[in-house]
Each structure stands twice: as structure tokens, then as C-alpha cells.
């Protein structure tokens, strides 16, 4: 099975990836600022759940089958960009009270679902799991699929811890800013800008070469 040395190298590589600015970090930070600690944690849960799904797809060979169909990359990135544009539009809409009751913030489940879908429709994430996890698999030790599952589970757990801490920090900052006039509008605008930026990033992604 996986050795302690391999697992240590894997965790070191994962930590380096976490510290590199990317769409997951932007999603957690923006939702922490806009919705507080709860929003940051919900985003962290959704991202980790998506990591588990990607792991299952990679271990089951589904990811390789999808990647083997050239148009799949464009289908995923266009779908992801449209979804992010919709999220940006939703973020800019002020919450409307119902029947005289105060407007309710986005629920934990909804934010987690948004993070999950945002990750699943990102073709870069799909290719990442197909390319990254196998680098730490030792075929001589057997149970390749089980090794992939254990590595993916480890990555998902590490992502949950890291993104929860990140969401807590941004959530506390967002909470301190809420007392200022116009803070809610600024937070919605920031969230919309982040979603627009992520959508543009997906649209500008280049299809990987066949060697990948």
C-alpha cells in the first residue's frame, strides 16, 4: 500500500497546490467575505465533495474516457462559464424580502452545492485528478484503484481543513466589514466580480495537447 514517504511527498505537493492562488481559493475567499464563516465553510465542504467525485471518476476510468473525447473539454468549460456567469448575476441581485420578512442569506446547502458544481464543471480539475494522483501510485504494491481512492480521500480531507481555515479568516474579515455603510452592496459586487473572473478564466483556457 502507500508508504509513509510517498504519503508525505503527496501531502507536501498538495499543500503547495493549495497555497497557489486558484479558482477554489477565490471561491472560498469570496463566499467567506460575502456570507461569513458559514459561507466559507460551506464552500469548503462543496469543494471537498467535488474532490471525492473527481477521485471516484478517475479511479473508475470515467475521467480518462471523457478526456479521450476531444469536444468534452470545450463542453465542460462552456458549461462552467455559463454557470459562473449565472452565479455572478445572482450575486448582484439584492436579496428581496418575502411578505414583509427580512431577506434570508444563502443557505449552507446552496453555497456548498454551488461550490460542488463549480468544481465539477471545471475541465482543469478533471484533468488534474487524472494526471496528478497516478504520479503517487506504486503499481508494484498492487491495488492501484485502492491507492488512487486513498490518495483522493487524503486530498479531499486536506482540502477541507485548508479551505475551512481560509473561509474562517475571510469570514471574520467579512463580518468586521458588515458594520460599514454599503458593505452588503460591496460584498455582492466583489462576489460577482470573482465569479465573472472565474468565468473568463474558463473561457480563455486552452485545450490541452494530446500528450496530456
QUISUL-V41614 format. One record per pair of residues at least 4 apart in sequence whose C-alpha atoms are under 6 Angstrom apart, sorted by the first residue. I is the first residue (numbers start at 1). J is the second residue. Records with the same first field share a line. If there is no record, write none. Layout:
# QUISUL-V41614
I->J + J
This chain:
# QUISUL-V41614
1->141
26->30
28->32 + 40 + 43 + 167
29->167 + 170
30->191
31->35 + 39 + 40
32->36 + 37 + 39 + 40 + 167 + 170 + 171
33->170 + 171 + 174
34->187
35->39
36->171 + 174 + 175
37->167 + 168 + 171
40->167
41->164 + 167
42->108 + 111 + 112
43->111 + 112 + 115
44->160 + 163 + 164
46->112 + 113 + 115 + 116
47->115 + 116
48->156 + 160
50->116
51->156
55->59 + 152
56->60
57->62 + 63
58->63 + 130
59->145 + 148
73->123
74->78
76->80 + 121 + 123
77->81 + 202
80->121
81->199 + 202
84->195 + 199
85->196
88->192 + 195
91->188 + 192
92->188
95->103
96->103
97->101 + 102 + 103
114->118
124->128
128->132
129->133
155->159
159->163
160->164
163->167
167->171
178->183
